[in-house]
Amino acid sequence: MPELITDPDDQRIADYRALTDVELRTKWEPPNGLFIAEGELVIHRALRAGYEMRSALVDEKRVDQLTGLPPASPLYAASPSVLQSITGFHVHRGILASFHRKPPRPVAEVLAGARRIAVLEGLNTHTNLGALFRSAAALGMDAVILSPDCADPLYRRAVRVSMGEVFAIPYAKSDDWPGTLSRIGEAGFTLLAMTPAADAVPLSSLTPAQRDRPALMLGAEGPGLTRRALAASDVRVVIPMHNEVDSLNVATAAALAFYELTR
């Protein structure tokens, strides 16, 4: 039976407090080795991926609808108004769960098991990051490497937008940038830098050798890849634009490029 929560300040549900405060959550979740999953589909995908649940917090009206949660994990229930006071938003999916994070993977380990990878520099928008992970999983990419200033793939919004596919794609966050780019090249990948620069070649014109083990580099919206990242690349590539449009949303561009590289 779930334990009923009536006080938003109850310490038993501290994991779920102020979920809309990005700065607070960023300072709280990674240092404490946890992340939050929202919705039954995402929660079950986290469980299938081997993440250990710390607890779950559910709308009291939804308790009887839940299936497949680990019986040993605490289950808390609250009214919608109390849930909103705790989290800072209306929990319309009806359930949240707190999970233990797994130890970070070394870059070398992630590269060793991959043939096609995405390399992200400075992507700090959680919705874009989540959408990109979902596309990577759906379109045949094997892994993702992130620069130190990228957003957290396990932040709640990124996990939700990815529909839990962030759990399906191995990833590693580099602590040596742009030095990691050299190591990616040394591992046998061709570094393909996405850029609207005049000397970029259309993705569709890449040679079979350049497609064999691609490492697709994508930068943040607006600034794009840094000069140092571009200098480390082997080939500059572009998706041809029409109607004087200069660029696409980074998650959209990534999806198109993933499809082109894996077809």
C-alpha positions, 0 to 999 in steps of 0.5 A, a space after each residue: 500500500 502507498 504511503 499518503 503524503 499530505 505535507 509538501 515539506 515531508 522529507 520522504 519526498 525530497 527527491 521531487 521538490 521544485 522539479 521546474 527549478 533547473 538550477 536547483 535540480 542541476 545542483 541536486 540531482 547529479 551530486 546526489 546520484 539520482 534522476 527523475 522519470 515522468 510517466 509510466 512508459 518512461 519509468 518502465 523503460 528505465 527499469 528495463 535498462 537496469 536503473 534502480 528505483 529509489 521511490 515513486 510518487 503518484 496521484 492518489 487517484 492513479 494508485 490502482 492503475 499502476 503495474 510492474 513497479 518494484 515492490 521493494 521501492 517506497 510508493 508515495 501517493 498525494 492529491 493533485 494539489 499536494 503534488 503540484 505544491 511539491 513539484 511546482 507543476 501539474 503532474 498530468 502523467 500521474 506518476 513520477 519516480 526517482 532513480 539511482 544513476 549508474 556510474 558514468 561511462 568512460 569515453 573510450 568504453 563508449 567508443 569501443 562498442 560503436 560504429 556510428 556516433 553523435 558528438 555534441 558540443 555545447 547543447 544546453 537545451 534539454 528539449 533539443 537534447 531529449 529529441 536528439 537522443 530519441 532520433 539517435 535511437 530510432 535512426 541507428 546511431 550507436 552512441 553519443 559523446 557530449 562536451 563538458 558544457 552540454 546539458 544533462 541527458 538524465 534531466 527530467 525534461 530531456 528524459 521525457 522528450 526522449 520518451 526514455 530512449 536516453 536509456 537506450 543509447 550509450 553516452 559519455 560526457 568528456 572532461 577533456 575538450 576538444 582533446 576528446 575529438 582527437 581520441 575519436 579520430 584515433 579510434 577510427 572515426 571520421 569527424 563530420 562537422 555540421 556547419 553552414 560554412 561555404 566550404 561544407 559539402 552536402 551530406 549526401 555526397 560523402 564517400 563510402 569511406 567517410 560514411 563507414 564510421 561517422 562521428 557527426 558533430 553538432 553544436 549549440 543552436 545559434 553559435 554552432 560548433 566552435 572554431 576549435 571543434 571545426 578545426 579538429 574535424 575531417 570534413 565539414 558537412 551541410 544539409 542543403 537549404 532552400 527558400 533562403 532558410 539558413 539553418 534548422 533546429 539542431 534536433 531536426 538537423 540531427 534526425 535528417 543527418 542520422 537518417 542519411 548516414 545510416 541509410 
